[in-house]
Amino acid sequence: MAAEYVSGFAGLIGRPNAGKSTLLNQLVGRKIAIMSDKPQTTRNKILGVLTTGNYQIVFLDTPGIHKPQHQLGEYMVAVARNTLAEVDVILYVVDAAVAPGAGEEYIIEQLKGVATPVILILNKIDLVDAATLQQREDFFRARLDFKAVQAVSALAGTNVATLPEIISSFLPPGPQYYPPDMVTDQPEKFVMAELIREQVLRVTREEVPHAVAVVVEEIAERPNDYLYVDAVIYVERDSQKGIIIGQGGQRLKEIGTGARREMEALLGSKIFLNLRVRVKKNWRQQELALRQLGYDRRLIQ
């Protein structure tokens, strides 16, 4: 007799740059969340679906929990906290290559207040030795009763394949919430905007990446099987606009080329990408601007 089918929601939480998005992409076997070595890359809740003959896990990747410095930061932290109340199991992802500090202590305190099972994911084990890894595990085990601990390298894929079986053991009996061939519910415009922002993160430095928002304004089919994509990169200051465009437009061209390649690989279509840069002054501190750019805190309260 076949085992009862189980399904449910697993939330990925952790500090910025812990590797949550990289892990999500590995788990669902496809790139659905952007990756960067810069912290606070994820701004919205990203949904990824893994379906097998025995279970369906709906992963929710959240922004890194940090001390917010502006209204955008407050929105990001609210998204992450809200996820704790929505899921059947929590995946607490930590960077094993970094000594835990006040930020991890803060997250642990938040987790003490929930009844949801928590699995500790010690990520980036390719960057630490065995003794350090054991120290990290001892630190976290002494502070919270984790239902399971898994050491992985999300980037290399080490020990990721066995993680879904562990997660599914904490899920209740249930149906498939999404079709078996579905890996994300994100709209096409959102995914394309994120791929553009990923390239901005790749080619810019310091504060500029975090002052950037991307809006895809139009997607249209064109002759010869081309998909026309019109997008706007928003920044907060004129000086940032100049940095994004670069001398003779070279940096903007580099951003567009990289984003177009990612889009074509994801969609299997030829892409004509039209990129523009506009200034929306201090948008991260303005409630109305945040809503216009897709960061509406009212929707998560």
N, C-alpha and C positions, 0 to 999 in steps of 0.2 A: 504494500500500500504506500502510495507516494506521501511524502511529508506535506503538512499543511503549508500553503503558500503564505509568505509573509511580505509585508510592505510597510514603508514608513519613511520618515524624514530624518536626515542626519545633518546637523549644523556644524560647519567648520568655523571655529573661533580661534583667536590668538592675537598676539602682538603684530604690529606692522612688520612686513618682510619675513614672517615666519615660514612662508612657502605654501600658504593655503591654496592659492590659485593654481600653482604648479601641481599640487597634490590632486586637486579637483580634475584637472585635465588628464592626469594619469589614470585616475579612477574610472572616468567615463570613456577613456580611450580616444579622446578628441579634444582639440583646443577650443574651449568655449569661454575661458577667462584669460584676460591679458596678464602677462608676466613681466616683471621688471625687478632689477636689483635695488630700486628706490622704494622706500617705505610708503605706505598709504596708497598703494596702486589701486586697489579695489575700492569703489565708492558706493556701489549699490549691492544689493543682494543678488548673487548670480545662482541660478538654478541649473543643476545638472542631473541627469537621470541615468542610472545603471539598471538594466533589466536582464534577468536570467530566468531559467526555467523554474527556479525555486524562490526567487525574491525579486523585489524591485526597491531600490534605494534611491530616494530623491535627496540629493545633496544640496545644501544651501551654503554657498561661500559668502562670507561677510567681510566688511571692512575691518582692518586691524583695530583693536581696542587701544586707544591712546588718549592722552590729555588734549582735548580740543583747543585750538587756538583761534577759531573763527566759527561762523555758523555752519559752514560746510563740514567742519570737523565734528560739530555737535550732531549734525545729521548722520554722519558716518557711524559714530559711536551708538546713536539711538538705533540704527539698523541692526548693529551687532547685538546689542542687549535684547532687542525685541525678539531676535531669533531664539534665544534661550527658552522662551515660553511656547515656541511653535513646534519644536521637534521632539522626536522619540528618543534620540541619542545625540550626545554632543561629542564632537571630535575636537579636542583641545590640542592645537598644533603649536609646538614650541621649537625654536631654533636651538638645537643641541650644541651648536658651535659657539653660542653666546652665553656667558654666565647669567643666570636668572637674577633679576633685580626687582625694583619696586613695581614695575609694570606687570610682571608675572604674579607678584603677591596680590596686586589689585584684582587681576582676573580670577585668581583662586578664591578670593573673598566673595566675588560675585557668584562663583560656582557653588560655594558652600550653601547658598540660599535656594538651590534648585534640587528637585527630587529626580530629575532626568539623569539616566546613566551617563557617565562621562568616560570616554576613552582617551588616554593620553597618547599623543603621537609625537615621538621624539624625532624631529626631522633633521636633515643635513648630516646624517651619521657618517657620510663620506669625508667630512671635514674634522672629525674628532677621533681620538683613540679610544680603546675599550675602557680604560680607567676613567676617563672624563665622562664618557657616556653613562657609566655606572653611577658616578657622582650626580649627574643630572637626574637620573631616574630616582635615586635615593632622596634628593631634594624635594621632588614633586610628590613622591609617595608619602613622605612624612607630613605633608600638608593637606592631602585630600585622598579619599578612598576611591581610587579609580577602579572601574569595572574591568579594565584591561589596559595594557601598555604595549605599544608597538613602536619599534625603532625602524625608521625608514630613511631612504633618500628619495624624495619626490622627484628630484631632477634626474637621477639615474634610474629610477624605477625600482630600487632595491626594497624588497619586502612589501611592496604595495599590493601585489597580486593576492596576497592572503588576507588583506585588510577587509574587503567586502564580506567575507565569510564571518569574520569576527563581528562586524557591524550588524549583519543580518540576524545574529543570534539574540540581539536585543530588540528586534522589531516584532510587533504584534501580527497576528493573522490578518490578512487584508487583501484587497484587490490590486490590480495594476492601475495606478492613478493616471498614468500616461501610456500612450501606445508604445509597444516594445522597440520600435525603431527611432523613437524620439530621444534626443540627448539633452535638449535645453528648450525652454519656453521663451527665450529672449527674442524679441522682435528683430527682424533683419536690420533695421536702422540702428538699433542699439548695439548689435554686434559689430557692425561696420564702424560706428563711432568709436567703440572701444579699441578696435584694431588701429585706427588712426591715432588715438591717444597713446597707445602703446609705442608707436613710432616716435611720437613727441618725447615720451619718457626716455627712449633709447638715445636720441641725438641731442638732448638739451641737458643742462646742469643746474644745480643749486635750486633756487626757488621757482624758476620758470615752469617746470613740469606740473607743480601743484597749483599754479595759477591758470591752468589750461582746462577748458571744457570743449567738447566737440559735439556738434549737432549735425546730423545728416538730414538735409532739408528735402532731398528728392532722390528717388530711385526710379529709373525709367528704362524700359527696353528700347534698344536702338537697332538699326539694321546690322546685318552680319553677326548676329548673336552677341552683340555687346550690351553690357549693362552700364548705363550712365548713372554715376553717383555724384551728387552735388553736396558738399559738406563745408561747414564753417568751423574754424578753430577760433575759440574765444579766449582772449587773454585780458589781464586787468590793466595793463599800462602800455603806452606807446612804445616804450623801450623794449618790452617783451615781444611786441609785434615784430620789431626789427630783428630780434634774436631768432624768432621762429622762421622768418622769411630768409634771413641770411644774406650774405653778399651776393648780389645778382640773382637772388631767389634760389640759391643752391641748396640751402637747408630745407626749405619748403619742398623742393623737388625730391630731396632724399626722403623726407617724411612720406610724400605721396607715393614714391616708388615702392618703398617698403610696405606701406599699407595696401597698395594695389596687389602686390604679390600675395600677401596674407589672405586678402579677400578672394582672389582667384583660386587659391589652394583650398579654401574653405567651401566655396560655392560651386567650383567647377565651371565658372563662367568667365569670359573675358570682361575686364572692367575698364571703363574710362572714368577716371577719378578727377573731379574738378575741386580743388581746395582753395579756400579763401581764408584770410585771417582778419578778425575784427576785434576791436577793443570794447569791452563792457566793464567799465571802471569798478574796481573793488567788488566784483560780483559775489565773491565768497562770503562777504559780510552783509549781503542784502537778501532779505527773505524773498522778495518778488523775483529777483534775478535767479535765485536758486531754483525756484519753482519753474521758471521759464526754461531752465537748462536741465530739468529732469530730476531735481533733488528736492522733493516736496516732503517735508517732515510730517505734515498733517496725515499723510497716507500710511504712516507706520505707528501712529499713536492710537 
